[in-house]
Amino acid sequence: MEDAGLARARIGQKREEKLTLTVGGIPFSGRYDRLDMLQDGTALIFDYKTGRGNGLSRSLQLAAYTAALKETVSVEVSGYIFLSQGDTGVTATLEGNAAEMLGRWAKKKQKKLKDMIATATSAMEEMALSISGSRFIPNYENEQACRFCDLHGLCRKSESAGGGGSDDDRFDD
């Protein structure tokens, strides 16, 4: 990527900075791994993944970061890139000069950047409404969500239709 023109186009770089965006009175926060500022006045967000790149084309993480950068610090983002160590894959959503410069590196093409941002913003709005209404809807579609959840003792996922089992099922008779 560096040789494809990124090194020449980059005028600055930030690493591991926290982002916070308030939606519907609820703060959403995250931390990007890398933000490259480009000569055309736009930025690229990079996220390093230790595993494989499976499913990243649908991930709203960096689209949400893009919305936060635009809203909070008026940074125009021309794309975001997941770099997966597990399969050395590149999953990118790019537009404009960034797409011309780096498009060949992308393992998968995603939806348009504006569509991904709109989807991420809508998801945050729905989450904010749920939180404001004290409704905490489990994410049964994402098998990885349970790995990082601290509420196993309260969750009744295994009792719900389509919820599947859990590690605690081994204690049931």
N, C-alpha and C positions, 0 to 999 in steps of 0.2 A: 504494500500500500504506500509505503514511504516513497519508493521508487516510481510509483504510478503518478506522482504529483502531489501527494499529501504533504510531504516535507516542504515543498516549495510554496504550497498554498497556505500553510499554517503560519500564523503570526503570533500565536500565543497558545498556552495550554494550562489548564487547571486540572487538579486531581483531587478526588475524594472530597468533594464539597457537598454539604447537606442542602437539600431543597425542601421548602415547606410551602404548600399551597392550601389555602383555606377555601373549602367548597361547602356551601350551605351551613356555615358556622363550624364545620368540622375540619381540623387541620390534618392534612395528609403530608407525610414526609418521607424522604428517601435520600439516598446518597449516590451520586453518579461516580463511576470509576475514573472517567477521563472526559474532559471537554476541550476540544480543539477549536480555537477561534481562527477563522479563515479570512483571507484577504478580501473576499467579496462581502464581508460584514456579517456572514452567517457563522453558525457553529455546528459541529458534529459531536454527538454524544457517543461514547464508547462504554460498553459493559463487558467485563471479562467473566466468563463462565468456566468453572473447572470441569464440568461434565460435557455431555454431548449437546448439540444444538437442536435436538428434537423439540418441536413445539414452540420454538422461539418466534416463528413467523406470526404466531397469534398473540404473543405476549404484549400486554399493554404497559409494562413497566416503563420503558423508555419513552413511549408516547405520552405517558403521564408526566415524566420528567420534562419533556418538551413543552407541554402545556404550562408547567410550573415556571420554566425559564422565561417563556414568553410573557406570562402574567406578572411575575414578580420582579424581573430585572430587564424586561424588554429585549431579550435576546432572541433573534430569529434563528431557528434551527433548520438546517437544510437536510438533516438526516440523522439517523442513529444506527449503530452497528453493534451487534453482539458478536464477540470473538470467543469461540468455544474451544477450550483446550482439549477436551476429550476426543473430539474428532477433527480438530484443526479447522472447523467450519466457520464460515462467515455468513451471518444472517443480517441483512441490511434493508432499511427503508431509506431511500435517498431520492432527492430531487435536485433540479438545477445543476449547477457546476459540480456539486458533490456526486451526482449520479453519473455525469460524464466522466469524471475523474476516477471513481471507484466502483462503478456499477459492475464491472467484469469480475470483481472479487466476491460479489454476493453469491452465496450458495443457493439462496431462494429469493425470489421476488415477493415482496409483500404488497399489501394494498397501498394506495396513495397515502402519503404522509398526513394530509389534512383529514382523510377518513380515519386513520388510526388515532389521531389526536381527538377527533370528535367522539370516537368510540370510548377512548380512555376517559374523557371528560364526562360523558354520559354515565359510565360505570362509577366514577367518583361521586356524581350527583345522586345516583341510586343508593350507593353505600351511605352517603351522608344522611339521606332520608331514612334509611333503615336504622342507623345509629341514633338519630334524633328521636325516632319512634320506639327506641329500645327493642328493635327487632334485629337479631343477629343471625343471619341466614348462613348456614354452613356451605362451604364450597365443595359439594360432592363431586363435581366434574374434574377437579384437580386432585389427583391422587397424592401429589407432593405436599399439598396444603397441610395435611395431618402431621407430616414430619416436623413442621415448625410451629405447631399449635401448642399452647400451654394449657388448653382447656379440656384435655382428654377425660378428666374426671366428671365434667359437666356435660360433655357431648354425648348425644344418644344416636350418633350416626348409624351404628350397627342395628339399631331398632327401626330405622326408617326404611321405607321402600326404596330399593336401589342404593341404599347406603353401604351395603357390603359389610364385611366383618371388620373386626379390629383385633389388636393384640390381646385385648381383655377378654375376647370370646373364649379363649382357652380355659378360663376359669368357670365358665357356665356349664351347668349340668343339663 
